[in-house]
Amino acid sequence: MIVTIRRRIYYLIEASHPDHPGSRVFDIAMIALIVANVLAVILETVPGLDVAHGQLFLVFDRVSVAVFTVEYLARLWVAVEHPPVARHGAFLGRLRFAMGPYLLIDLLAIAPFYLSLFIPAADLRVLRIFRLLRMLKLARYSPGLNTLMRVLAEEGRALGAALIVMLGLLVVCSTIVFHLEHAVQPDKFASIPHAMWWGLATLTTVGYGDVVPVTALGKIVGGAMMIFGLGMFAIPIGIIASAFSRDIHQRDFVISFGMVSGVPAFSHLGPVQIEQIVRRLQSRRLPAGSTVFTKGDPANAMYFILSGTVRVHLPGRTIDMGAGEFFGEMALYRDAPRLVRVHCLTDCRLLRLAKDDFNRLSEDDADFRHKIETVVRERRAEQEAEIARDPRA
């Protein structure tokens, strides 16, 4: 009984399956509560609101802490339902799970409240800042943030190297400017750390203007720092953007490769050939109700369904097709206009193989051409059999 309840709670709060309505509702509710907490922390600092609704803010914070505490304990309880955690046993598995990044974030989200109970003299301003850590809980519910965190971890060495180079440039340039400007502006360039504040503002091209070099050599060094800053501080941004794009592309490529290799017409092809096909595919996102093509349209591509469901309107009947299936090859093979209409029943993501690439594959690969002919004959035979059963179609 207890195991069954624990498993149900696990599927509700940890599995996050998009087809599980309860899991989806839970995720949306938690995201809304996290966002509301961040807004509450911000609005508390408005003098008028704090005076008029201070008690309401306090009650909301207490309720939020209670919900987050129950969530934290529930996640810790159901942790043994994770196969990797279960291998280590109940106690050690939960302990290892609690030391993971997500559970640590959950703990930090509620820690300020319990800290204020045990340390009444704690600075409330500091605790308010720590309450903003609840915003980090959004990472659990955002695939994009998860990808970004994974990218930062994977590119840690490159980012570290870029940081070392930037720090080195900052220290060297600040030291030079300190020696050039100290005699003229002893109050503003009193030490190398003082000069580093100016150096940081210059390298980042912020330029507050509170501290500026006045000597000719100091201005030359400052100008050089601005030019170097444009390039140096763009390096980590470029590293992150490139890795982020590569991660998304690789994920899409793996999905596309697996789907294309599973199509009977492509099953005989080797990895290199399938890779060439995948790189020719164009991704299209279509909302529910969109028409992919209609009867009479020119045959300019065939489509693979990456996600979603499409409906094919054949004479006298309809066929629903889902992820992993393909359509549109018959008109390409016949080099004739479309005979059917296809529209999206749900939001769909399709992979489009253009007519020229399809024809090139047919010309270069006899086995591929033979399998396409076989699929076309089978589907045509199905249509003819359907018409024979129902002549009115």
DABELDA-V777618 format. One line per field, one symbol per residue. ss: DSSP state (h for helix, s for strand, l for the rest). psi: psi as a letter, one per 20 degrees, with the letter a starting at -180 (. if undefined). burial: b if it has 9 or more other C-alpha atoms within 8 Angstrom, else e. Layout:
# DABELDA-V777618
ss=???
psi=???
burial=???
This chain:
# DABELDA-V777618
ss=lhhhhhhhhhhhhhhlllllhhhhhhhhhhhhhhhhhhhhhhhlllhhhhhhhhhhhhhhhhhhhhhhhhhhhhhhhhhhhlhhhhlllhhhhhhhhhllhhhhhhhhhhhhhhhhhhlllllhhhhhhhhhhhhhhhhhhlhhhhhhhhhhhhlhhhhhhhhhhhhhhhhhhhhhhhhhhllllllllllhhhhhhhhhhhhllllllllllllhhhhhhhhhhhhhhhhhhhhhhhhhhhhhhhhhhhhhhhhhhhhhhllhhhllllhhhhhhhhhhlsssssllllssslllllllsssssssllsssssllsssssllllsslhhhhhhllllllsssslllssssssshhhhhhhhhhlhhhhhhhhhhhhhhhhhhhhhhhhllll
psi=ggggghhghghgihhlphiohgggggggghgghgghgghghghhiogghhghkghgggggggggggghgggghghhgjhiipghhhhjrgghghghhhjrhghhghghhighghhhhhnhjqohgghhghhiihhiihhhjohghggghgghghkggghgghgggghggggghhgghghhighhmhhhlhrghghhgggghghjkgmhihpqqiqghghgggghhgghhhggiighghgggghgghggggghggggghgghiphhjhiqrhgghhhghiiqppppprpiqpgrrpiqqoirrqpohqapqppnroirqppqapirqrjhghggilrrqirqprphrpqoqppoqgghghgghhhohgggghghggggghhhgghhghhhnhi.
burial=eeeeebbebbbbbeebeeebeebbebbeeebebbbebbebbebbeeeebbeeebeebeeebeebbeebbeebebbbbbbbbeeebbebbeeebbebbbeeeebbbbbbbbebbebbeeeeebeeeebbebbbbbbebbbeeeeeebbbeebbeebeeebeebbeebeeebbebbbebbebbbeebbebbbebebbbebbbbbbbbeeeeeeebebeebbebbeebbebbbebbebbeebbeebbeebeeeeebebbbebbbbbebbeeeeeeebbeebebbeeeebbbeebebbbeeebebbbbbbbbbbbbbbeeebeebbbbbbebbebbbeeebbebbbbbbbbbbbbbbbbebbeebbeeeeebbebbbebbeeeeeebeebbeeeeee
